[in-house]
């Protein structure tokens, strides 16, 4: 392992001090701030990006696996998306009445998404999840909801975390968390709040996908198309008169052009989209079956930028490119090389009990487990992040693969991971403290769940 110099982040630190005086937390997004990246070794401000590479304000260059919190499916400054956006800017961005682009993009969603008989547009993923929950309450005339995963900054979700200041307490009394791939945890909610649950809103994939339980067996095994966790959730919803909402903000247009619902052939009543559908230009959407989506005519979901043409132009260009260039096949192939390589390195450096690359190749996650005296996964993460940063890789535990990541980027990244794993192996072998090898401050969780399962959750979405 060759010696690597600490990167210089002088300009980043100067800007950060300036930002703290006028911007609370110093960042607009929690997971882009100093909690998610080791303060003292990581850049705090990026200046530009192209493809899968970024440059910070000090001139340091990185291969990026965060990709702006995952929306950059094609990569930074994609030429086709940029061209579409620039063309639309010359025509106008927001109009006094509707624009044909609203129809064009809605038609693309209807074409590719199984549940989509119609669509309405917002700007953030939380816009879509908020109206989906409101719509389900309007349809069912019920107030309680069951949820699984992260769904945005709105009251009913954040009310269940330790960042719940300013949120009336009744919100977290109406929202109930269940565990992914644990159908009994959802059954208990339906039993406790009989005829009160308006909807189940969930991410169809968290890290790994749904698992199956054979009929008459108590043992779980690998996924079965006709009998799995998602099909069980759908049956429970139907039985109890609740709507099923898939939050496809992360999975949509990344795992499959029609989302995880198409991938697993489990069709929800409503679904929410954002991120990859417009390659980083703000846009979100809610889609659903006609009998449910029609309720949007009487359920208020309206704002000035709801039909903003910049996001719609970007989405039209992005979805067309995904379709024509076999983008998703590329994500799986390149991401598969990275995942396989990381797990091989973990094996040869005797770290398998501590770290593993899990999930789907298009968006994998490094799971970090407690091991021996090393009981703080965030400390382990901070060391790996530090060593990768020094070797030109911007990383925050997940790998948001883009169409711009090529084999050369994967090879360079695996070399960086190997150096990081070598260092971690040496520390563990000699029973040393990881903290002693950290130059900056350790990473922290963005928020902690305080309701139901008391799960500690670091937001990788916002």
VOGU-3710 file (C-alpha; in Angstrom, 3 decimals, decimal comma):
1> xxxxxxxxxx> 0,000/0,000/0,000  1,637/3,197/-1,176  1,676/6,242/1,071  -1,067/8,737/0,244  -1,065/12,412/1,114  -3,964/14,070/2,896  -5,988/16,183/0,465  -6,097/19,946/0,917  -9,524/21,380/1,754  -8,567/24,928/2,724
11> xxxxxxxxxx> -11,099/26,644/0,451  -13,844/24,238/1,554  -13,216/25,124/5,191  -13,201/28,863/4,477  -16,557/28,602/2,701  -17,956/26,419/5,478  -17,159/29,013/8,133  -18,849/31,637/5,971  -21,883/29,401/5,396  -22,366/28,704/9,115
21> xxxxxxxxxx> -22,929/32,409/9,733  -25,907/32,627/7,368  -27,072/29,024/6,678  -28,228/26,859/9,599  -26,164/23,632/9,677  -24,089/25,073/6,821  -25,894/22,977/4,211  -29,340/22,763/2,617  -29,465/18,976/2,959  -28,506/16,980/6,053
31> xxxxxxxxxx> -26,834/14,153/4,179  -24,660/16,592/2,222  -23,329/18,181/5,418  -20,597/17,413/7,914  -22,503/14,599/9,636  -22,391/12,367/6,554  -18,757/13,126/5,665  -15,780/13,050/7,996  -15,121/16,659/8,971  -11,455/17,465/8,468
41> xxxxxxxxxx> -10,710/15,150/5,541  -13,716/15,541/3,234  -14,570/18,376/0,846  -17,514/20,483/1,971  -18,162/22,253/-1,339  -18,038/20,896/-4,884  -17,479/23,212/-7,835  -18,351/21,084/-10,868  -19,166/17,609/-12,098  -18,959/15,764/-15,371
51> xxxxxxxxxx> -20,018/12,174/-15,895  -19,240/10,333/-12,653  -16,435/12,688/-11,603  -16,510/15,830/-9,479  -14,071/18,592/-8,572  -14,183/20,447/-5,261  -13,403/24,122/-4,634  -9,779/23,197/-3,854  -9,294/21,460/-7,205  -9,410/17,882/-5,840
61> xxxxxxxxxx> -10,927/15,384/-8,265  -13,061/12,410/-7,195  -14,935/9,480/-8,684  -18,386/10,016/-7,178  -20,585/7,218/-5,820  -23,000/9,508/-3,964  -24,100/11,161/-7,208  -25,999/14,034/-5,561  -27,968/11,653/-3,307  -28,728/9,261/-6,169
71> xxxxxxxxxx> -30,667/11,127/-8,897  -27,805/11,327/-11,407  -28,598/8,130/-13,268  -26,882/9,319/-16,445  -24,175/11,362/-14,740  -23,346/14,997/-14,130  -23,994/17,438/-16,969  -25,336/14,803/-19,362  -25,234/16,328/-22,844  -28,671/15,103/-23,946
81> xxxxxxxxxx> -30,385/16,342/-20,794  -28,481/19,642/-20,879  -29,451/20,205/-24,499  -33,137/19,568/-23,736  -33,058/21,916/-20,741  -31,263/24,701/-22,631  -33,724/24,423/-25,503  -36,642/24,700/-23,101  -35,071/27,668/-21,296  -35,111/29,564/-24,576
91> xxxxxxxxxx> -38,836/28,800/-24,902  -39,697/29,558/-21,277  -39,691/27,657/-18,005  -43,011/28,338/-16,266  -46,171/29,474/-18,022  -49,514/31,064/-17,200  -51,442/27,981/-18,312  -50,402/24,344/-18,914  -47,707/23,168/-21,338  -47,664/20,162/-23,693
101> xxxxxxxxxx> -44,626/18,742/-21,854  -46,964/17,785/-19,004  -48,782/15,451/-21,403  -45,561/14,163/-23,018  -43,991/13,084/-19,715  -47,258/11,735/-18,306  -47,555/9,561/-21,426  -44,037/8,215/-20,865  -44,920/7,315/-17,277  -48,134/5,599/-18,378
111> xxxxxxxxxx> -46,153/3,701/-21,026  -43,535/2,302/-18,651  -45,069/2,131/-15,148  -47,566/-0,700/-14,503  -49,760/1,212/-12,006  -49,810/4,422/-14,049  -53,168/5,284/-15,557  -52,342/8,936/-14,957  -49,787/11,246/-13,320  -49,416/14,560/-11,517
121> xxxxxxxxxx> -46,105/16,349/-10,970  -44,269/17,929/-8,040  -40,662/18,983/-7,477  -39,374/16,799/-4,589  -39,911/13,195/-3,611  -41,587/14,406/-0,419  -44,189/16,226/-2,550  -45,199/12,900/-4,065  -45,210/10,883/-0,835  -47,148/13,631/0,973
131> xxxxxxxxxx> -49,940/13,774/-1,598  -50,042/9,964/-1,835  -50,763/9,722/1,887  -53,275/12,591/1,752  -55,007/10,953/-1,208  -55,260/7,604/0,572  -56,802/9,309/3,603  -59,280/11,103/1,368  -60,277/7,863/-0,368  -60,531/5,617/2,717
141> xxxxxxxxxx> -61,784/8,260/5,202  -59,168/6,954/7,657  -56,275/8,738/9,394  -53,689/6,136/10,455  -50,873/4,954/8,179  -48,255/2,203/8,250  -44,825/2,884/6,770  -41,533/1,158/6,054  -38,407/3,098/5,064  -37,601/6,780/4,661
151> xxxxxxxxxx> -40,258/8,941/2,994  -39,227/12,589/3,293  -39,313/15,557/5,650  -43,074/15,919/6,147  -44,652/15,823/9,617  -45,986/12,277/9,710  -42,548/10,744/9,083  -40,170/13,141/10,838  -42,548/13,154/13,808  -41,243/9,627/14,526
161> xxxxxxxxxx> -37,592/10,755/14,707  -35,477/12,749/17,146  -35,681/15,762/14,780  -39,372/16,166/15,556  -39,287/19,669/17,044  -42,156/21,848/15,823  -44,315/18,870/14,870  -47,631/18,395/16,729  -47,538/15,153/18,724  -50,687/13,736/17,116
171> xxxxxxxxxx> -48,701/13,073/13,916  -46,552/10,295/15,337  -49,644/8,814/16,983  -51,065/8,252/13,502  -47,926/6,835/11,828  -46,760/3,297/12,609  -43,504/1,719/11,441  -43,098/-1,892/10,343  -39,984/-3,840/9,391  -39,091/-4,853/5,851
181> xxxxxxxxxx> -39,360/-8,588/5,127  -41,237/-9,057/8,428  -44,904/-9,468/7,573  -45,906/-10,113/11,193  -44,806/-6,592/12,138  -47,369/-5,213/9,676  -50,044/-7,697/10,740  -49,724/-6,402/14,308  -50,395/-2,835/13,134  -53,520/-3,856/11,245
191> xxxxxxxxxx> -54,668/-5,838/14,286  -54,046/-3,013/16,757  -55,617/-0,334/14,542  -58,416/-2,348/12,996  -60,305/-0,430/10,275  -58,173/2,654/10,927  -55,235/2,230/8,484  -55,629/4,374/5,370  -52,524/3,132/3,587  -49,289/1,241/3,709
201> xxxxxxxxxx> -46,470/3,312/2,238  -43,165/1,559/1,728  -39,997/1,333/-0,306  -40,377/-1,865/-2,362  -36,637/-2,459/-1,939  -34,584/-1,269/1,025  -31,122/-2,789/0,549  -32,082/-6,323/-0,370  -35,340/-7,282/-2,044  -38,388/-9,191/-0,796
211> xxxxxxxxxx> -37,942/-12,722/0,478  -40,437/-15,565/0,358  -41,975/-18,026/2,790  -43,359/-21,266/1,335  -46,941/-22,137/2,230  -47,132/-24,110/5,485  -43,512/-23,360/6,396  -42,089/-21,114/9,099  -38,736/-20,807/7,357  -37,900/-17,978/5,004
221> xxxxxxxxxx> -36,003/-18,565/1,796  -35,025/-16,672/-1,347  -37,451/-14,673/-3,467  -40,360/-16,428/-5,119  -42,281/-14,505/-7,779  -45,769/-15,503/-6,644  -45,258/-15,706/-2,904  -43,086/-13,066/-1,263  -43,083/-10,213/1,211  -44,486/-7,683/-1,271
231> xxxxxxxxxx> -47,327/-9,963/-2,363  -48,113/-10,613/1,323  -48,226/-6,858/1,993  -50,574/-6,358/-0,942  -52,895/-9,124/0,296  -52,952/-7,578/3,783  -53,844/-4,180/2,362  -56,686/-5,592/0,287  -58,001/-7,619/3,209  -58,029/-4,571/5,482
241> xxxxxxxxxx> -59,277/-1,970/2,989  -56,035/0,031/2,943  -54,270/1,404/-0,127  -50,783/0,197/-1,015  -48,313/2,950/-1,924  -44,849/2,205/-3,279  -42,279/4,915/-2,653  -40,214/4,453/-5,834  -38,230/7,670/-5,379  -35,001/5,643/-5,207
251> xxxxxxxxxx> -35,981/2,493/-7,128  -37,817/4,139/-10,022  -35,947/4,199/-13,365  -32,871/2,692/-11,670  -33,765/-0,913/-10,842  -36,128/-1,082/-13,815  -37,563/1,564/-16,127  -40,980/0,699/-14,667  -39,674/0,605/-11,118  -39,525/-2,230/-8,607
261> xxxxxxxxxx> -43,253/-2,856/-9,146  -42,517/-3,969/-12,704  -39,411/-5,853/-11,615  -41,354/-7,922/-9,055  -44,754/-7,782/-10,775  -46,463/-6,456/-7,646  -48,630/-3,506/-8,621  -49,535/-0,934/-5,937  -52,542/1,386/-5,896  -50,379/4,524/-5,972
271> xxxxxxxxxx> -46,672/5,162/-6,413  -44,214/8,026/-5,975  -41,324/8,974/-8,271  -38,427/11,460/-8,327  -34,609/11,358/-8,447  -33,504/9,315/-11,501  -36,521/10,182/-13,668  -35,013/13,588/-14,505  -31,279/13,052/-13,828  -30,939/15,613/-11,060
281> xxxxxxxxxx> -33,216/18,362/-12,374  -35,969/18,780/-9,719  -39,118/16,833/-10,594  -41,359/14,292/-8,889  -44,571/12,507/-9,762  -47,418/10,527/-8,301  -48,979/7,816/-10,459  -51,762/5,340/-9,826  -54,775/3,413/-10,926  -57,467/5,525/-12,574
291> xxxxxxxxxx> -60,039/4,843/-9,853  -57,638/6,324/-7,284  -55,750/8,982/-9,243  -59,062/10,627/-10,228  -59,469/11,734/-6,603  -56,725/14,309/-7,272  -59,441/16,375/-8,956  -60,880/17,042/-5,498  -57,820/16,539/-3,245  -55,698/19,681/-3,207
301> xxxxxxxxxx> -52,273/19,271/-4,807  -51,405/22,525/-6,551  -48,467/24,952/-6,562  -46,772/27,420/-8,909  -43,963/25,108/-10,001  -46,080/21,968/-10,368  -45,834/22,152/-14,159  -42,347/23,647/-14,366  -41,063/22,798/-17,838  -37,358/22,522/-16,980
311> xxxxxxxxxx> -37,827/19,387/-14,911  -40,278/17,992/-17,442  -37,877/18,590/-20,341  -35,123/16,859/-18,369  -37,398/13,903/-17,578  -38,443/13,478/-21,197  -34,808/13,421/-22,323  -33,749/11,143/-19,469  -36,486/8,533/-19,894  -35,968/8,426/-23,664
321> xxxxxxxxxx> -32,235/7,890/-23,152  -32,795/5,147/-20,558  -34,963/3,372/-23,110  -32,746/3,817/-26,167  -29,285/3,297/-24,640  -29,999/0,265/-22,406  -28,868/2,361/-19,460  -30,173/0,009/-16,786  -28,306/-2,990/-18,253  -25,128/-0,926/-17,970
331> xxxxxxxxxx> -25,832/-0,117/-14,302  -26,173/-3,807/-13,463  -23,037/-4,833/-15,356  -20,740/-2,124/-14,020  -22,270/-2,175/-10,544  -21,927/-5,947/-10,490  -18,180/-5,661/-11,073  -17,876/-3,246/-8,177  -19,965/-5,372/-5,801  -18,172/-8,603/-6,688
341> xxxxxxxxxx> -14,774/-6,919/-6,388  -15,526/-5,392/-2,985  -16,743/-8,683/-1,537  -13,679/-10,462/-2,907  -11,437/-7,888/-1,232  -13,338/-8,237/2,048  -12,692/-11,986/1,876  -8,973/-11,888/1,135  -8,388/-9,308/3,888  -10,378/-11,322/6,465
351> xxxxxxxxxx> -13,054/-8,673/6,898  -16,125/-10,702/5,916  -17,490/-10,720/9,463  -17,235/-6,944/9,553  -18,124/-5,599/6,106  -19,978/-6,716/2,976  -21,346/-5,148/-0,177  -25,069/-5,921/-0,242  -28,072/-5,047/-2,363  -28,581/-4,796/-6,108
361> xxxxxxxxxx> -25,686/-3,914/-8,439  -27,427/-0,763/-9,673  -27,406/0,605/-6,110  -25,440/-1,431/-3,598  -24,614/-0,602/0,021  -21,658/-1,479/2,212  -23,068/-3,044/5,355  -20,797/-2,570/8,360  -21,360/-4,870/11,325  -20,192/-4,767/14,915
371> xxxxxxxxxx> -17,230/-7,098/15,381  -15,215/-7,888/18,493  -14,089/-4,683/20,144  -15,250/-2,694/17,104  -18,786/-1,858/18,204  -19,225/1,453/16,390  -19,904/0,951/12,655  -19,763/4,726/12,059  -16,124/4,713/13,181  -15,345/1,930/10,697
381> xxxxxxxxxx> -17,220/3,840/7,993  -15,228/6,989/8,777  -11,905/5,191/8,314  -12,940/3,653/4,986  -14,340/6,987/3,802  -11,141/8,769/4,805  -8,877/6,350/2,947  -11,074/6,445/-0,155  -11,167/10,244/-0,085  -7,370/10,383/-0,058
391> xxxxxxxxxx> -7,395/8,160/-3,157  -9,889/10,183/-5,163  -13,169/8,398/-4,365  -16,160/10,285/-2,919  -18,129/7,741/-0,888  -20,816/7,599/1,786  -21,447/3,852/2,174  -23,750/3,341/-0,825  -22,858/3,099/-4,504  -25,176/5,031/-6,795
401> xxxxxxxxxx> -24,005/3,685/-10,138  -24,552/5,857/-13,209  -24,350/5,397/-16,958  -21,106/7,384/-16,754  -19,330/4,876/-14,495  -17,106/2,814/-16,770  -14,822/-0,143/-16,138  -11,825/2,150/-15,670  -13,589/3,980/-12,843  -14,466/0,661/-11,203
411> xxxxxxxxxx> -10,858/-0,559/-11,445  -9,504/2,617/-9,863  -12,151/2,464/-7,161  -11,384/-1,167/-6,313  -7,706/-0,266/-5,954  -8,745/2,426/-3,474  -10,991/-0,013/-1,590  -8,142/-2,499/-1,423  -5,872/0,060/0,241  -8,641/0,971/2,696
421> xxxxxxxxxx> -9,306/-2,693/3,531  -5,589/-3,355/3,980  -5,402/-0,589/6,549  -8,513/-1,814/8,343  -7,171/-5,387/8,318  -3,898/-4,243/9,912  -5,756/-2,350/12,653  -8,038/-5,310/13,448  -5,218/-7,857/13,345  -3,212/-5,863/15,869
431> xxxxxxxxxx> -6,226/-5,077/18,069  -5,686/-1,362/17,615  -8,317/1,349/17,944  -9,720/2,595/14,645  -10,142/6,051/16,200  -6,364/6,426/16,415  -6,125/6,268/12,616  -8,783/8,920/11,965  -7,528/12,332/10,949  -10,901/14,061/10,947
441> xxxxxxxxxx> -14,043/13,733/13,057  -16,120/10,543/12,739  -19,347/10,529/10,717  -22,639/10,827/12,603  -26,206/9,657/12,026  -28,507/12,190/10,393  -31,442/11,243/12,606  -32,558/8,486/14,949  -35,925/6,803/14,841  -37,619/7,114/18,234
451> xxxxxxxxxx> -40,899/5,297/17,565  -41,939/1,670/17,179  -38,800/-0,352/16,431  -36,316/2,186/17,819  -34,246/1,733/14,678  -31,218/3,889/14,115  -31,493/5,234/10,562  -29,032/7,324/8,671  -30,908/9,021/5,837  -29,342/8,270/2,481
461> xx> -32,067/10,125/0,623  -32,156/13,571/2,087
//
